[in-house]
Amino acid sequence: MSDDYEQVEVITGTARRRSWSTAAKLRIIEESFEAGETVSSVARRNGVAANLLDRWRRLSSEGGMTAAAS
């Protein structure tokens, strides 16, 4: 019999998706438009997936975030 063991992690519980407040989304979007910033660097710094930040930026430019902010 071998002495090699493989570690297995068992995740239990009810993990939920994170939710971002409208104010937090708007702050992150504004930060991503600052000069010298990239979407990926801002996303990484704020713990957001880059494709999610892209979606927020697109919704913002289409006016989708305006209704949520008021």
C-alpha positions in Angstrom: 0.0 0.0 0.0 1.3 3.5 -0.8 1.8 6.2 1.7 0.7 8.9 -0.8 -2.5 10.7 0.2 -4.6 13.1 -1.8 -6.3 15.9 0.1 -9.9 16.4 -0.8 -11.9 19.5 0.3 -15.6 19.0 0.9 -17.6 22.2 0.7 -20.9 22.1 2.6 -23.5 24.8 3.4 -25.5 27.2 1.4 -23.1 29.4 -0.5 -24.8 32.3 -2.2 -23.8 34.7 -4.8 -22.5 38.1 -3.7 -24.7 41.0 -4.3 -23.4 44.5 -4.9 -25.2 47.6 -3.9 -26.0 50.1 -6.7 -23.7 52.6 -5.0 -20.8 50.1 -5.0 -21.4 49.3 -8.7 -21.4 52.9 -9.7 -18.2 53.6 -7.7 -16.5 50.6 -9.4 -17.7 51.7 -12.8 -16.5 55.2 -12.3 -13.1 53.9 -11.1 -12.8 51.8 -14.3 -13.2 54.9 -16.5 -10.3 56.8 -14.8 -7.3 57.5 -16.9 -4.7 54.8 -16.9 -7.0 52.2 -15.4 -8.0 48.9 -17.1 -11.1 47.0 -16.6 -9.2 43.9 -15.4 -7.1 45.8 -12.9 -10.1 47.6 -11.4 -12.1 44.3 -11.3 -9.2 42.5 -9.6 -8.8 45.2 -7.0 -12.5 45.2 -6.1 -13.0 41.4 -6.2 -15.3 41.5 -9.2 -15.0 39.3 -12.3 -13.8 41.4 -15.3 -16.7 40.2 -17.5 -19.2 41.3 -14.8 -17.6 44.8 -14.7 -17.9 44.9 -18.5 -21.6 44.1 -18.2 -22.1 46.8 -15.6 -20.3 49.3 -17.8 -22.4 48.4 -20.8 -25.6 48.7 -18.8 -24.5 52.0 -17.5 -23.8 53.4 -21.0 -27.2 52.2 -22.1 -28.9 53.9 -19.2 -29.7 50.7 -17.3 -28.0 51.9 -14.1 -29.8 55.3 -14.0 -33.2 53.8 -12.9 -31.5 51.8 -10.2 -29.6 54.8 -8.8 -32.6 57.0 -8.3 
